[in-house]
Amino acid sequence: KAAVEYFKTLDDLPEEPVFVEWRNGRAVRIGRP
């Protein structure tokens, strides 16, 4: 659910898969895990 809320804040979704990692209570987008 957290990832969905994070993606809602983006203007447009990237075509490539995006990984979101929580750091210090913030969602940080990383290219690869």
PQR file with spaces between the fields and no chain letter, atoms N, CA, C, O and H, PARSE charges and radii, in Angstrom:
ATOM       1  N    LYS     1       0.834   -1.204    0.000 -0.4000 1.5000
ATOM       2  CA   LYS     1       0.000    0.000    0.000 -0.0000 2.0000
ATOM       3  C    LYS     1       0.870    1.256    0.000  0.5500 1.7000
ATOM       4  O    LYS     1       0.520    2.265   -0.613 -0.5500 1.4000
ATOM       5  N    ALA     2       1.981    1.183    0.679 -0.4000 1.5000
ATOM       6  CA   ALA     2       2.865    2.345    0.760 -0.0000 2.0000
ATOM       7  C    ALA     2       3.376    2.729   -0.624  0.5500 1.7000
ATOM       8  O    ALA     2       3.484    3.909   -0.954 -0.5500 1.4000
ATOM       9  H    ALA     2       2.265    0.364    1.176  0.4000 1.0000
ATOM      10  N    ALA     3       3.686    1.722   -1.420 -0.4000 1.5000
ATOM      11  CA   ALA     3       4.206    1.996   -2.762 -0.0000 2.0000
ATOM      12  C    ALA     3       3.141    2.672   -3.617  0.5500 1.7000
ATOM      13  O    ALA     3       3.445    3.560   -4.414 -0.5500 1.4000
ATOM      14  H    ALA     3       3.599    0.763   -1.151  0.4000 1.0000
ATOM      15  N    VAL     4       1.899    2.249   -3.448 -0.4000 1.5000
ATOM      16  CA   VAL     4       0.812    2.839   -4.232 -0.0000 2.0000
ATOM      17  C    VAL     4       0.652    4.307   -3.875  0.5500 1.7000
ATOM      18  O    VAL     4       0.494    5.146   -4.762 -0.5500 1.4000
ATOM      19  H    VAL     4       1.652    1.528   -2.801  0.4000 1.0000
ATOM      20  N    GLU     5       0.693    4.627   -2.596 -0.4000 1.5000
ATOM      21  CA   GLU     5       0.574    6.012   -2.158 -0.0000 2.0000
ATOM      22  C    GLU     5       1.743    6.834   -2.685  0.5500 1.7000
ATOM      23  O    GLU     5       1.585    8.006   -3.027 -0.5500 1.4000
ATOM      24  H    GLU     5       0.822    3.945   -1.875  0.4000 1.0000
ATOM      25  N    TYR     6       2.906    6.215   -2.746 -0.4000 1.5000
ATOM      26  CA   TYR     6       4.096    6.913   -3.234 -0.0000 2.0000
ATOM      27  C    TYR     6       3.965    7.222   -4.723  0.5500 1.7000
ATOM      28  O    TYR     6       4.315    8.312   -5.175 -0.5500 1.4000
ATOM      29  H    TYR     6       3.034    5.263   -2.469  0.4000 1.0000
ATOM      30  N    PHE     7       3.458    6.255   -5.476 -0.4000 1.5000
ATOM      31  CA   PHE     7       3.329    6.451   -6.914 -0.0000 2.0000
ATOM      32  C    PHE     7       2.297    7.528   -7.242  0.5500 1.7000
ATOM      33  O    PHE     7       2.379    8.175   -8.286 -0.5500 1.4000
ATOM      34  H    PHE     7       3.173    5.369   -5.109  0.4000 1.0000
ATOM      35  N    LYS     8       1.330    7.719   -6.348 -0.4000 1.5000
ATOM      36  CA   LYS     8       0.307    8.737   -6.586 -0.0000 2.0000
ATOM      37  C    LYS     8       0.922   10.133   -6.585  0.5500 1.7000
ATOM      38  O    LYS     8       0.352   11.067   -7.147 -0.5500 1.4000
ATOM      39  H    LYS     8       1.264    7.194   -5.499  0.4000 1.0000
ATOM      40  N    THR     9       2.083   10.271   -5.956 -0.4000 1.5000
ATOM      41  CA   THR     9       2.719   11.581   -5.871 -0.0000 2.0000
ATOM      42  C    THR     9       3.526   11.890   -7.129  0.5500 1.7000
ATOM      43  O    THR     9       3.967   13.022   -7.324 -0.5500 1.4000
ATOM      44  H    THR     9       2.546    9.512   -5.499  0.4000 1.0000
ATOM      45  N    LEU    10       3.717   10.892   -7.973 -0.4000 1.5000
ATOM      46  CA   LEU    10       4.486   11.105   -9.199 -0.0000 2.0000
ATOM      47  C    LEU    10       3.583   11.649  -10.301  0.5500 1.7000
ATOM      48  O    LEU    10       2.409   11.290  -10.395 -0.5500 1.4000
ATOM      49  H    LEU    10       3.359    9.972   -7.814  0.4000 1.0000
ATOM      50  N    ASP    11       4.147   12.513  -11.126 -0.4000 1.5000
ATOM      51  CA   ASP    11       3.366   13.075  -12.227 -0.0000 2.0000
ATOM      52  C    ASP    11       3.025   11.991  -13.241  0.5500 1.7000
ATOM      53  O    ASP    11       1.899   11.910  -13.734 -0.5500 1.4000
ATOM      54  H    ASP    11       5.101   12.804  -11.050  0.4000 1.0000
ATOM      55  N    ASP    12       4.015   11.165  -13.542 -0.4000 1.5000
ATOM      56  CA   ASP    12       3.774   10.077  -14.490 -0.0000 2.0000
ATOM      57  C    ASP    12       4.571    8.857  -14.058  0.5500 1.7000
ATOM      58  O    ASP    12       5.674    8.980  -13.525 -0.5500 1.4000
ATOM      59  H    ASP    12       4.929   11.231  -13.142  0.4000 1.0000
ATOM      60  N    LEU    13       4.009    7.689  -14.290 -0.4000 1.5000
ATOM      61  CA   LEU    13       4.689    6.469  -13.879 -0.0000 2.0000
ATOM      62  C    LEU    13       5.765    6.096  -14.888  0.5500 1.7000
ATOM      63  O    LEU    13       5.533    6.143  -16.096 -0.5500 1.4000
ATOM      64  H    LEU    13       3.114    7.589  -14.723  0.4000 1.0000
ATOM      65  N    PRO    14       6.925    5.731  -14.400 -0.5600 1.5000
ATOM      66  CA   PRO    14       8.010    5.322  -15.292  0.2800 2.0000
ATOM      67  C    PRO    14       7.677    3.996  -15.963  0.5500 1.7000
ATOM      68  O    PRO    14       6.950    3.178  -15.400 -0.5500 1.4000
ATOM      69  N    GLU    15       8.206    3.784  -17.158 -0.4000 1.5000
ATOM      70  CA   GLU    15       7.923    2.545  -17.877 -0.0000 2.0000
ATOM      71  C    GLU    15       8.662    1.374  -17.248  0.5500 1.7000
ATOM      72  O    GLU    15       8.168    0.247  -17.243 -0.5500 1.4000
ATOM      73  H    GLU    15       8.797    4.449  -17.615  0.4000 1.0000
ATOM      74  N    GLU    16       9.847    1.649  -16.719 -0.4000 1.5000
ATOM      75  CA   GLU    16      10.622    0.581  -16.104 -0.0000 2.0000
ATOM      76  C    GLU    16      10.173    0.373  -14.660  0.5500 1.7000
ATOM      77  O    GLU    16       9.704    1.306  -14.009 -0.5500 1.4000
ATOM      78  H    GLU    16      10.248    2.565  -16.724  0.4000 1.0000
ATOM      79  N    PRO    17      10.318   -0.849  -14.167 -0.5600 1.5000
ATOM      80  CA   PRO    17       9.960   -1.148  -12.781  0.2800 2.0000
ATOM      81  C    PRO    17      10.758   -0.277  -11.817  0.5500 1.7000
ATOM      82  O    PRO    17      11.952   -0.053  -12.012 -0.5500 1.4000
ATOM      83  N    VAL    18      10.096    0.205  -10.790 -0.4000 1.5000
ATOM      84  CA   VAL    18      10.765    1.055   -9.808 -0.0000 2.0000
ATOM      85  C    VAL    18      10.631    0.428   -8.431  0.5500 1.7000
ATOM      86  O    VAL    18       9.552   -0.026   -8.050 -0.5500 1.4000
ATOM      87  H    VAL    18       9.126    0.023  -10.632  0.4000 1.0000
ATOM      88  N    PHE    19      11.715    0.404   -7.697 -0.4000 1.5000
ATOM      89  CA   PHE    19      11.692   -0.161   -6.355 -0.0000 2.0000
ATOM      90  C    PHE    19      11.682    0.971   -5.334  0.5500 1.7000
ATOM      91  O    PHE    19      12.465    1.916   -5.429 -0.5500 1.4000
ATOM      92  H    PHE    19      12.591    0.773   -8.007  0.4000 1.0000
ATOM      93  N    VAL    20      10.791    0.862   -4.365 -0.4000 1.5000
ATOM      94  CA   VAL    20      10.708    1.897   -3.336 -0.0000 2.0000
ATOM      95  C    VAL    20      11.193    1.325   -2.015  0.5500 1.7000
ATOM      96  O    VAL    20      10.775    0.243   -1.603 -0.5500 1.4000
ATOM      97  H    VAL    20      10.155    0.095   -4.288  0.4000 1.0000
ATOM      98  N    GLU    21      12.066    2.050   -1.365 -0.4000 1.5000
ATOM      99  CA   GLU    21      12.621    1.593   -0.096 -0.0000 2.0000
ATOM     100  C    GLU    21      12.387    2.660    0.964  0.5500 1.7000
ATOM     101  O    GLU    21      12.599    3.849    0.724 -0.5500 1.4000
ATOM     102  H    GLU    21      12.406    2.929   -1.700  0.4000 1.0000
ATOM     103  N    TRP    22      11.943    2.217    2.145 -0.4000 1.5000
ATOM     104  CA   TRP    22      11.684    3.169    3.223 -0.0000 2.0000
ATOM     105  C    TRP    22      12.970    3.482    3.969  0.5500 1.7000
ATOM     106  O    TRP    22      13.657    2.583    4.454 -0.5500 1.4000
ATOM     107  H    TRP    22      11.770    1.251    2.339  0.4000 1.0000
ATOM     108  N    ARG    23      13.287    4.775    4.054 -0.4000 1.5000
ATOM     109  CA   ARG    23      14.476    5.212    4.794 -0.0000 2.0000
ATOM     110  C    ARG    23      14.102    6.400    5.661  0.5500 1.7000
ATOM     111  O    ARG    23      13.683    7.443    5.158 -0.5500 1.4000
ATOM     112  H    ARG    23      12.729    5.505    3.660  0.4000 1.0000
ATOM     113  N    ASN    24      14.256    6.232    6.966 -0.4000 1.5000
ATOM     114  CA   ASN    24      13.938    7.315    7.905 -0.0000 2.0000
ATOM     115  C    ASN    24      12.506    7.811    7.722  0.5500 1.7000
ATOM     116  O    ASN    24      12.235    9.009    7.809 -0.5500 1.4000
ATOM     117  H    ASN    24      14.595    5.385    7.374  0.4000 1.0000
ATOM     118  N    GLY    25      11.594    6.874    7.470 -0.4000 1.5000
ATOM     119  CA   GLY    25      10.188    7.242    7.354 -0.0000 2.0000
ATOM     120  C    GLY    25       9.838    7.878    6.023  0.5500 1.7000
ATOM     121  O    GLY    25       8.725    8.373    5.848 -0.5500 1.4000
ATOM     122  H    GLY    25      11.814    5.901    7.400  0.4000 1.0000
ATOM     123  N    ARG    26      10.776    7.871    5.078 -0.4000 1.5000
ATOM     124  CA   ARG    26      10.507    8.443    3.765 -0.0000 2.0000
ATOM     125  C    ARG    26      10.666    7.382    2.690  0.5500 1.7000
ATOM     126  O    ARG    26      11.531    6.512    2.786 -0.5500 1.4000
ATOM     127  H    ARG    26      11.681    7.469    5.220  0.4000 1.0000
ATOM     128  N    ALA    27       9.830    7.458    1.668 -0.4000 1.5000
ATOM     129  CA   ALA    27       9.928    6.496    0.574 -0.0000 2.0000
ATOM     130  C    ALA    27      10.993    6.964   -0.400  0.5500 1.7000
ATOM     131  O    ALA    27      10.869    8.025   -1.011 -0.5500 1.4000
ATOM     132  H    ALA    27       9.127    8.165    1.589  0.4000 1.0000
ATOM     133  N    VAL    28      12.033    6.167   -0.539 -0.4000 1.5000
ATOM     134  CA   VAL    28      13.121    6.519   -1.446 -0.0000 2.0000
ATOM     135  C    VAL    28      13.074    5.612   -2.669  0.5500 1.7000
ATOM     136  O    VAL    28      13.056    4.387   -2.543 -0.5500 1.4000
ATOM     137  H    VAL    28      12.133    5.304   -0.042  0.4000 1.0000
ATOM     138  N    ARG    29      13.055    6.212   -3.841 -0.4000 1.5000
ATOM     139  CA   ARG    29      12.983    5.425   -5.069 -0.0000 2.0000
ATOM     140  C    ARG    29      14.384    5.000   -5.483  0.5500 1.7000
ATOM     141  O    ARG    29      15.277    5.834   -5.634 -0.5500 1.4000
ATOM     142  H    ARG    29      13.070    7.206   -3.943  0.4000 1.0000
ATOM     143  N    ILE    30      14.568    3.693   -5.666 -0.4000 1.5000
ATOM     144  CA   ILE    30      15.870    3.181   -6.081 -0.0000 2.0000
ATOM     145  C    ILE    30      15.716    2.437   -7.397  0.5500 1.7000
ATOM     146  O    ILE    30      14.672    1.839   -7.657 -0.5500 1.4000
ATOM     147  H    ILE    30      13.842    3.016   -5.543  0.4000 1.0000
ATOM     148  N    GLY    31      16.741    2.470   -8.219 -0.4000 1.5000
ATOM     149  CA   GLY    31      16.672    1.825   -9.531 -0.0000 2.0000
ATOM     150  C    GLY    31      16.584    0.320   -9.402  0.5500 1.7000
ATOM     151  O    GLY    31      15.750   -0.321  -10.040 -0.5500 1.4000
ATOM     152  H    GLY    31      17.590    2.956   -8.007  0.4000 1.0000
ATOM     153  N    ARG    32      17.458   -0.245   -8.564 -0.4000 1.5000
ATOM     154  CA   ARG    32      17.462   -1.695   -8.367 -0.0000 2.0000
ATOM     155  C    ARG    32      17.695   -2.011   -6.906  0.5500 1.7000
ATOM     156  O    ARG    32      18.383   -1.264   -6.210 -0.5500 1.4000
ATOM     157  H    ARG    32      18.136    0.277   -8.046  0.4000 1.0000
ATOM     158  N    PRO    33      17.126   -3.114   -6.430 -0.5600 1.5000
ATOM     159  CA   PRO    33      17.283   -3.494   -5.019  0.2800 2.0000
ATOM     160  C    PRO    33      18.708   -3.922   -4.699  0.5500 1.7000
ATOM     161  O    PRO    33      19.006   -4.271   -3.557 -0.5500 1.4000
